[in-house]
Amino acid sequence: MAYDGARVREVLDAVRSEGRAALTAPEAKQLCDAYGIPTAGEGLATNADEAVALAAEFGGPVALKIVSPDILHKTDAGCVLVDVRGEDDVRAGYRQVLANAHAHTENPAIAGVQVQQMISGQEVIVGATTDPTFGKVVAFGLGGVLVEVLKDVTFRLAPLSAGEARAMLDDIAAAEVLRGARGAEPVDTEALSDVLRRVSELVSDFPEIAELDLNPVFATPLGATAADVRIVLQTEEPVVTPQRSQEEILESMRRLMTPSSIAVIGASNEDGKIGNSVMKNLINGGYAGEIHPINPKADEIMGRKAHRSITDVPGEVDVAVFTVPAKFVASALEECGAKGVAAAVLIPSGFAETGNHELQEEVVAVARKHGIRLLGPNIYGYYYTPQNLCATFCTPYDVRGGVALTSQSGGIGMAILGFSRTTKMGVSAIVGLGNKSDVDEDDLLTFFEHDDNTNVVAMHLEDLKDGRAFVRAAKSITKKKPVVVLKAGRTDMGARAASSHTGALAGNDKVYDDILRHSGVVRAPGLNEMLEYARGLPVLPTPQGENVVIITGAGGSGVLLSDACVANGLDLMDIPPDLDAEFRRYIPPFGAAGNPVDITGGEPPSTYEATIRLGLRDPRIHSLVLGYWHTIVTPPMVFAELASRVAEEARAEGIDKPIVVSLAGDTEVEKAADYLFDHGIVAFPYTTEKPVAVLGAKYRWARSAGLLG
């Protein structure tokens, strides 16, 4: 697209030279014209006669709006009149707008009154704002005066591709309105998506634009036209985040996660000291690399020669684990720099989390000077089980598997550890991030993407330091491996100052929700869900299609499982007549085929076996949800063993479909659920929601990765 960037620069420089942040409506229109963003016909009147002449030129009703750099929210000030018709009403309206402006603001600077052609159509909002985490984001949704009440809006990173712009139109709850609900003509979606792209490119090309509103934009079958434009400039210089190449990140993360040698700064022989616990975990955990205790007051610690300084250690040191008080970290880090250490793991607290930002900034500056990557501070350490690496003062963990988990919070980290131990969930890594002074989620995602020992990643985070870097890393890894995120802080943060509707709407969790979802991430609603997704996703094979069938021994469970499928975006298969007849061969006359398939509660194991086998072997069915009801006829372990056997037989034939199970019954169903999990079937006792939620998470990831047939 060809744009007149020089014209935009001229306008913005003129506004800045006058010490203003807000553009007047005519200035904003000039920016729209330069980028081909269609706006309603308009002109500036400096007296009533000019207003009448402009209204006559447009040949219909007009809107009258004050043009003043001192009055940004014109409607709130009573300085917008709409549907003004006829010469007398235009004259009277002109005077009223001026009077209201003076009543609202003492001695406002007034350039005149904007006379704008009235247009009609479906009202939508197109906007852009500067998010503190993600930078420039674009918004689309239902517009008009109710935009902040309805909040039917979606967000994407700017700039947009053509496909992303079109997808935004389908991503609002009221998308059907745009397609022509109740017999109305559909709007011109190409014109709307074109406006979105142009806005996204305008704010990307000129990052000093902090907020931009086109509200309303009137969408019709013939096009899209903005009736009101609001643009506000940034008053502060943007903070530039240092960027590293993927190769640099991988090299440093590999030395952090798979070190050949580790130094423990502050190692101790005294029980109860963090330096003692870290040494014990490294040694007793079976880490095979070199371990160098650093303590100027000891000659030997736990059978290993102690060194006064890390510079005294012979050979290279990949990682230094700090267990000394915060005040000693900077000086010890200088010595790490002289030694050529690749990464420092800062366990101590007493930095930014306690308000001591200066000390944390000093430590970061030392690390950057020497090219040292920092993990922490204020963390419990980290685990990497393929290396038997337990660099933490917490309890060791040695159940290997493919799940990598990270957390910003030490308390959440301990919950992760406890859950992993209780469920025997095999993990590749557990990493504390703490204050994230340097290493953060996108660094770890880059490592885990290329780590053959990791096949799913689950992350608890309170914020993102660099949202765009996270999105880049997430989009790359989620093409191959699921990433589950628990983002703390869903509450509305819209109280922050915002000069536009878009800015106010972007002040809540919706920005995170939309951008994480469209980066391929599966967002978990709570801690338990994050952990269960992490545990269950590696067990489930990738589905080959959308058709889900429920087979249940209890009608009540079938209804709840159906509700759960709908809530998790799963498609219950419309059973064709021939398949319906096949199921009916195995269920009693008083049972119910269709979907759910209700085999009733009193059926023997053979009925469960036959219906499950049919569900697995019919290629039109892509996933099975099983609802088991505890009976004496088919006890829990009998059901678990037969379901596992039938699934294993199908796998031997090359059929591997996702199967999740809800078990209702006495306490024996707990053992049955564990047995099923151990045999590749995700199963939970006493709940219909959890197994379906895990299946839904697998589908969300598979869809975003483009893996569904």
WOCORUR-V206446 format. One line per field, one symbol per residue. ss: DSSP state (H for helix, E for strand, C for the rest). phi: phi as a letter, one per 20 degrees, with the letter a starting at -180 (. if undefined). burial: # if it has 24 or more other C-alpha atoms within 12 Angstrom, else .. A space follows every 10 residues. Layout:
ss = ???
phi = ???
burial = ???
//
This chain:
ss = CCCCHHHHHH HHHHHHHCCC CECCHHHHHH HHHHCCCCEC CEEEECCHHH HHHHHHHHCC CEEEEEECCC CCCCCCCCCE EEEECCHHHH HHHHHHHHHH HHHHCCCCCC CEEEEEECCC CEEEEEEEEE ECCCEEEEEE EECCCCHHHH CCEEEEECCC CHHHHHHHHH CCCCHHHHHC HHHCCCCCHH HHHHHHHHHH HHHHHCCCEE EEEEEEEEEE CCEEEECCEE EEECCCCCCC CCCCCHHHHH HHHHHHHCCC EEEEECCCCC CCCHHHHHHH HHHHCCCCCE EEEECCCCCE ECCEECECCH HHCCCCCCEE EECCCHHHHH HHHHHHHHHC CCEEEECCCC CHHHCCHHHH HHHHHHHHHH CCEEEECCCC EEEEHHHCEE EECCCCCCCE EEEEEEECCH HHHHHHHHHH HHHCCCEEEE EECCCCCCCC HHHHHHHHHC CCCCCEEEEE ECCCCCHHHH HHHHHHHCCC CEEEEEECCC CCCCCCCCCC HHHHHCCCCH HHHHHHHCCC CEECCCHHHH HHHHHHHCCC CCCCCCEEEE EECCHHHHHH HHHHHHHCCC EECCCCHHHH HHHHCCCCCC CECCCCEECC CCCCHHHHHH HHHHHHHCCC CCEEEEEEEC CCCCCHHHHH HHHHHHHHHH HHCCCCCEEE EEEECCCHHH HHHHHHHHCC CEEEECCCHH HHHHHHHHHH HHHHCCCCC
phi = .eceffffff fffffffemd ddefgfffff ffffdmefcf gbbdddbfff ffffffffma fcddcfdbfe ceefffemdc cclecnffff fffgffffff fffecflffc eqcfdcffcc qfecdcbbbd efedmfcdcb afdnfegeef lebccbfeee effffffffe eefegfffeo flnfffffff fffffgffff fffffcfffe bbcdbedeec fdqbceebcc ccefddffee egddffffff ffffffecfe bcddeogbee gnefffffff fffffngeff cdfdbfdceb clndfedfbf feffmfcecd eeceggfefg fffgffffen febcdefgeo dffdneffff ffffffffgd meeddofmce obccfgdlec ebeeffbcef adddccbedf ffgfffffff ffelffcebc cedlflfbfc ffffffffge efedcbccce bdbcfcffff fgfffffffd cfcdcdefne ffdffffbec ffffffecff fggffffeen feeefbfffg fffffegffe fffeaefdcd dcebgfffff ffgffffdme effeffgffg fffffddfge fcenbfeeem feefgffgff ffffffefff edbddddecf cffcfgffff ffffffffff ffendcdfcc cdddrfffff ffffffgfdn cfbcembeef ffffffffff ffffemdef
burial = ....#..##. ##..#..... ########## ########## ########.. ######.#.# ########## ####..#### ##.##.#.## #.######.# #........# ########## ########## ########## ####..##.. ########## .#.####### ##.##.##.. .....##### ########## ####.##### ########## ..######## ####...... ........## ########## #########. ...####### ###.###..# #####..... ##.####### #.#..##### ######.### ########## ########## ##......## .###.###.# ########## ########## ########## ########## .###.##.## ..#.###### ########## ########## #.######## ########## ########## ########.. ...#...### ########## ########## #####.#### ########## ########## #####.#### ##.##..#.# ###.#...## ..##.##... ########## #####.#### ########## ########## #..####### ########.# ....###### #####..### ########## ########## ########## #####....
//
